[in-house]
Amino acid sequence: MQPHQTDIQATATVPAPARARSERDGSLGPEQACRYLGLHRREFAYLVEAGLLVPVGRSSPGTLRFAISALDAVAAEPLDWAAARSAEARCPSPWRELAGPASERTGLVDDVTTAMRAAGVDAWARYSAAADRWTLDWAPAHGGGPGCEEVKALLPPRLVRAVDAQRLVLLGPVGQTMHWAHEMLQPGVACVLDVETTGLSSTDRVIEVAAVDAHDGSVLVDTLVHPGPGITIPAGATRVHGITNSMVASARPWSDVLPEVLAAVGERVLLAYNSDFDRRMTVGHARTLGADPGRLHAVQAWQCLMKRRSMWLGTTTRLRLGGRHRALGDAAAARELLLSLRERPPHTLPRPQLDRG
């Protein structure tokens, strides 16, 4: 059995740098390998889980690589290639149990989860029938970890292959968020920042800024800001946050406050409940004044607590913070949220058993 001819030709559409690498090291990434064999990604994954295809390594972003010689060898296996290539996504794959019964994988996942709990790790697993995929999550220990590689080292061979095949995910969105929150709460790692403004547009001005240390909640900065000569706070904005023109009349301008903010936050990760908004307002106001926004300009310096909260809850809904609409109160409320993200969300907790006695 030879690789699917049209899919061999499809590799010619791969960008030149990727083709050059493939020609140099004789390997392909998963998407290229799927095209090479003429398979959908789902059926390709079952080959990996069955051990018929073993990755030869990973590229720099962590993507698995498969030797072209191994792809040629598996193409010669006496499998029902026609059925696999014509399989529809809405129907079970003809190769679904190529690695063994699905019940065996379920039992192995249960065994690993039980063993982790016995070792003091709060672990749980859930199954997606639509994707035929297990996700194994666990809460971070007091000192952090265990990491994915540590857990993978404990897995039996079939589950190791299932991880490579993405039929078993170690730390899904919930687990990733919990471990991320644990990291953000360590000393000196992050701070939580919030601003109040004259409005929501890019031309509006910062009129209050506050930041607290994510580790212990200590206040790093908390000050009102003068919006600038001739600029007043609209009544609608005042109704939201309660800041009046008289309150900011004697406040320092943003050009004076900004260096203090940059010094206070240092190299910490900048957490904000809606980081796009806080970054846009702080940087926009600085540029209006011809001031250097420093690290506040760098997208990678910010992390969004609202997005992390949605991941943790398994929703795409943009939820309100529910703070007091003053900068320090909202920063403190956002830090409280960060503390909660380290814990298991309610929808992952076992349902209480009804007492039928």
Legacy VTK file of the C-alpha trace (Angstrom):
# vtk DataFile Version 3.0
C-alpha trace
ASCII
DATASET POLYDATA
POINTS 357 float
0.000 0.000 0.000
1.434 3.327 -1.076
0.681 6.738 0.403
-2.291 8.467 -1.186
-0.941 10.028 -4.385
-2.988 13.227 -4.256
-1.851 13.817 -0.702
1.795 13.286 -1.578
1.316 16.001 -4.162
-0.365 18.166 -1.525
2.895 18.371 0.388
4.112 20.593 -2.428
1.777 23.283 -1.064
3.660 23.353 2.240
5.583 26.647 2.686
9.181 26.536 1.514
10.802 26.673 4.995
8.722 23.679 6.165
9.522 21.724 2.977
13.210 22.483 3.423
13.139 21.139 6.971
11.260 18.015 5.854
13.794 17.371 3.130
16.669 17.991 5.518
15.605 15.763 8.431
13.235 13.381 6.617
10.294 14.081 8.909
6.892 15.711 8.772
4.615 17.384 11.293
1.159 15.905 11.995
-0.736 17.945 9.394
1.796 17.203 6.669
1.861 13.539 7.702
-1.932 13.351 7.444
-1.812 14.716 3.931
1.040 12.345 3.065
-1.078 9.348 4.080
-4.359 10.784 2.811
-5.967 10.541 6.252
-8.081 12.748 8.427
-6.433 13.846 11.665
-8.732 11.581 13.703
-7.672 8.395 11.915
-4.033 9.478 12.008
-4.331 9.828 15.800
-5.550 6.237 16.098
-2.435 5.039 14.263
-0.303 6.864 16.847
-2.292 5.548 19.805
-1.952 1.995 18.448
1.826 2.372 18.295
1.902 1.886 14.526
3.388 5.364 14.179
5.986 6.529 16.682
7.125 10.175 16.666
10.841 10.726 16.172
10.940 13.950 18.156
9.460 17.404 18.453
10.023 20.667 16.642
10.900 23.798 18.595
7.219 24.710 19.297
6.707 21.188 20.680
4.957 19.740 17.613
5.532 16.022 17.063
7.578 14.949 14.047
7.144 11.689 12.125
9.819 10.094 9.941
8.832 9.780 6.289
10.262 6.258 6.322
7.874 5.381 9.172
4.952 6.815 7.209
5.927 4.683 4.224
6.151 1.619 6.473
2.734 2.127 8.065
1.210 2.679 4.620
2.177 -0.927 3.838
0.245 -2.280 6.857
-2.773 -4.465 5.943
-5.370 -2.043 7.278
-8.683 -0.943 5.798
-7.296 2.239 4.294
-10.286 2.842 2.036
-12.709 2.841 4.978
-10.433 5.100 7.042
-9.985 7.612 4.236
-13.706 7.815 3.529
-14.803 7.928 7.180
-17.160 10.784 7.997
-16.522 12.875 11.086
-20.068 12.387 12.403
-19.689 8.604 12.385
-17.434 6.415 14.584
-14.041 5.801 13.052
-13.386 2.311 11.689
-10.052 2.521 13.516
-11.513 3.628 16.854
-10.317 0.481 18.635
-7.130 -0.027 16.647
-5.146 0.402 19.880
-7.501 -1.865 21.826
-10.962 -1.617 23.348
-12.113 1.849 24.352
-13.108 0.366 27.712
-9.459 -0.533 28.315
-8.405 3.103 27.889
-11.202 4.161 30.242
-9.996 1.698 32.866
-6.409 2.902 32.555
-7.465 6.546 32.965
-9.462 5.581 36.074
-6.441 3.732 37.486
-4.130 6.723 36.983
-6.657 9.121 38.513
-7.080 6.854 41.531
-3.308 6.514 41.958
-2.834 10.290 41.850
-5.513 10.789 44.478
-3.903 8.134 46.657
-0.645 10.120 46.388
-2.406 13.248 47.652
-3.026 14.921 44.292
-6.582 16.120 43.674
-7.083 14.649 40.194
-10.163 14.097 38.059
-10.880 13.052 34.493
-13.682 13.713 32.041
-14.548 12.189 28.700
-15.775 13.870 25.514
-17.718 11.391 23.413
-17.804 13.790 20.454
-13.997 13.963 20.335
-13.379 10.473 21.794
-10.929 12.178 24.112
-10.142 12.066 27.817
-8.876 15.088 29.739
-6.974 14.526 32.968
-6.792 17.540 35.267
-5.297 17.962 38.717
-4.977 20.748 41.247
-1.522 22.217 41.892
0.174 21.066 45.061
1.014 23.623 47.747
4.534 23.942 46.352
3.389 23.723 42.719
3.236 20.807 40.311
3.215 18.038 39.466
3.912 19.009 35.871
2.664 17.262 32.760
5.972 15.493 32.161
5.955 14.145 35.720
2.463 12.751 35.246
3.251 11.403 31.787
6.146 9.438 33.302
3.616 7.591 35.475
1.376 6.548 32.580
1.213 3.025 31.117
2.389 2.730 27.490
-1.061 2.944 25.920
-1.821 6.200 27.689
1.590 7.637 26.771
0.683 6.948 23.139
-2.794 8.397 23.758
-1.161 11.641 24.935
0.934 11.791 21.742
-2.242 11.082 19.745
-4.184 13.764 21.665
-6.707 11.147 22.712
-5.678 11.962 26.297
-5.018 15.583 27.278
-2.945 16.302 30.360
-4.239 19.545 31.872
-7.127 20.926 29.879
-8.286 24.552 30.112
-9.445 24.128 33.730
-6.227 22.527 34.952
-4.058 24.936 32.978
-5.847 27.886 34.564
-5.437 26.487 38.082
-1.709 25.920 37.635
-1.315 29.326 35.969
-3.073 30.995 38.912
-0.768 29.193 41.347
2.243 30.551 39.460
0.850 34.100 39.369
0.335 34.021 43.155
4.000 33.333 43.910
6.108 36.158 45.439
7.265 38.794 42.967
5.634 37.207 39.917
2.586 39.359 39.193
0.501 42.358 40.168
-3.142 43.241 39.532
-3.775 46.646 37.956
-6.975 48.603 37.343
-7.800 52.060 35.988
-10.855 54.292 36.002
-11.308 56.635 33.048
-13.362 59.474 31.619
-14.951 57.017 29.176
-14.390 53.937 27.057
-12.973 55.336 23.812
-9.320 55.444 22.828
-9.275 59.224 23.323
-10.523 59.092 26.925
-8.181 59.675 29.852
-7.074 57.809 32.975
-8.384 59.472 36.143
-7.443 56.801 38.712
-4.975 53.930 38.827
-4.261 51.252 41.391
-2.127 48.116 41.533
-1.802 45.433 44.209
0.748 42.685 44.598
-0.799 39.411 43.466
1.038 37.436 46.161
-0.048 39.235 49.311
-2.464 41.942 48.159
-0.251 44.795 49.350
-0.965 48.113 47.631
1.731 49.101 45.139
0.080 52.267 43.865
-3.275 53.984 44.408
-3.834 57.509 43.170
-6.224 59.804 41.366
-5.004 61.331 38.087
-5.765 64.709 36.566
-7.190 64.088 33.062
-5.569 67.215 31.587
-6.304 70.910 30.987
-9.848 71.551 29.840
-10.895 67.887 30.137
-13.860 67.122 32.369
-15.367 63.866 33.567
-18.753 63.189 31.928
-21.693 62.738 34.262
-22.268 59.233 32.911
-18.754 58.175 33.884
-19.160 59.691 37.346
-22.333 57.647 37.841
-20.285 54.493 37.224
-17.213 55.090 39.388
-18.190 58.062 41.562
-15.130 60.153 40.666
-15.944 63.846 40.216
-14.095 66.747 38.658
-13.475 68.275 42.079
-11.836 65.032 43.264
-9.199 65.150 40.509
-8.739 68.928 40.437
-5.549 68.809 42.507
-4.367 65.366 41.326
-1.112 64.898 39.415
-1.192 64.462 35.622
-0.640 61.058 34.037
2.810 62.129 32.858
3.862 62.390 36.537
2.001 59.297 37.771
3.110 56.962 34.962
6.791 56.677 36.068
5.574 55.876 39.589
3.341 53.110 38.226
6.154 51.641 36.128
8.513 51.667 39.111
5.897 50.100 41.393
5.011 47.174 39.124
8.605 46.526 38.057
9.004 43.374 35.988
5.887 41.690 37.350
3.292 40.215 35.002
0.495 42.767 34.627
-2.851 41.167 35.433
-6.095 43.006 34.759
-9.685 41.848 34.594
-10.035 43.241 31.073
-6.397 43.641 30.101
-7.154 44.915 26.570
-9.010 47.880 28.051
-6.468 48.738 30.770
-3.552 48.456 28.351
-5.318 50.580 25.710
-6.206 53.331 28.171
-2.852 53.565 29.954
-0.836 53.470 26.732
-3.212 55.756 24.826
-3.124 58.426 27.525
0.681 58.246 27.643
1.002 58.666 23.892
-1.390 61.620 23.926
1.024 63.337 26.305
4.145 62.222 24.431
5.181 60.092 27.426
6.886 56.699 27.250
4.454 53.951 28.392
7.343 51.554 29.045
6.311 47.934 29.685
2.635 48.873 29.587
2.903 48.939 25.792
4.043 45.290 25.479
1.121 42.929 24.827
3.093 40.016 26.280
3.470 41.844 29.599
-0.290 41.584 30.238
-2.582 38.686 31.153
-6.376 38.855 31.151
-8.168 37.534 34.230
-11.553 37.688 32.487
-10.382 35.273 29.782
-8.800 32.989 32.357
-12.015 32.995 34.374
-13.980 31.920 31.289
-11.502 29.081 30.659
-11.855 27.993 34.290
-15.648 27.965 34.063
-15.736 26.368 30.615
-17.629 29.235 29.002
-17.069 31.856 26.322
-19.275 34.405 28.088
-17.650 37.681 29.158
-18.566 37.854 32.843
-18.536 41.063 34.862
-16.061 41.360 37.711
-18.594 42.733 40.148
-16.149 45.154 41.771
-16.824 48.583 43.242
-15.770 50.598 40.156
-12.944 52.314 41.972
-9.457 51.339 40.903
-8.243 49.907 44.208
-11.515 48.118 44.921
-11.552 46.534 41.471
-7.879 45.534 41.690
-8.532 43.879 45.049
-11.641 42.124 43.683
-9.642 40.878 40.691
-6.994 39.489 43.042
-9.709 37.657 44.990
-10.801 36.145 41.704
-7.215 35.063 41.033
-7.182 33.265 44.388
-10.352 31.394 43.444
-8.889 30.337 40.071
-6.349 28.221 41.915
-9.169 26.026 43.250
-11.398 23.555 41.411
-14.445 25.189 39.802
-17.840 23.958 41.008
-18.722 22.126 37.793
-15.773 19.726 38.254
-16.635 18.706 41.807
-18.279 15.314 42.420
-22.018 15.474 42.733
-23.225 14.638 46.245
-24.868 11.239 46.567
-28.511 11.317 47.563
-29.287 9.535 50.807
-31.992 7.035 49.884
-32.055 5.434 53.319
LINES 1 358
357 0 1 2 3 4 5 6 7 8 9 10 11 12 13 14 15 16 17 18 19 20 21 22 23 24 25 26 27 28 29 30 31 32 33 34 35 36 37 38 39 40 41 42 43 44 45 46 47 48 49 50 51 52 53 54 55 56 57 58 59 60 61 62 63 64 65 66 67 68 69 70 71 72 73 74 75 76 77 78 79 80 81 82 83 84 85 86 87 88 89 90 91 92 93 94 95 96 97 98 99 100 101 102 103 104 105 106 107 108 109 110 111 112 113 114 115 116 117 118 119 120 121 122 123 124 125 126 127 128 129 130 131 132 133 134 135 136 137 138 139 140 141 142 143 144 145 146 147 148 149 150 151 152 153 154 155 156 157 158 159 160 161 162 163 164 165 166 167 168 169 170 171 172 173 174 175 176 177 178 179 180 181 182 183 184 185 186 187 188 189 190 191 192 193 194 195 196 197 198 199 200 201 202 203 204 205 206 207 208 209 210 211 212 213 214 215 216 217 218 219 220 221 222 223 224 225 226 227 228 229 230 231 232 233 234 235 236 237 238 239 240 241 242 243 244 245 246 247 248 249 250 251 252 253 254 255 256 257 258 259 260 261 262 263 264 265 266 267 268 269 270 271 272 273 274 275 276 277 278 279 280 281 282 283 284 285 286 287 288 289 290 291 292 293 294 295 296 297 298 299 300 301 302 303 304 305 306 307 308 309 310 311 312 313 314 315 316 317 318 319 320 321 322 323 324 325 326 327 328 329 330 331 332 333 334 335 336 337 338 339 340 341 342 343 344 345 346 347 348 349 350 351 352 353 354 355 356
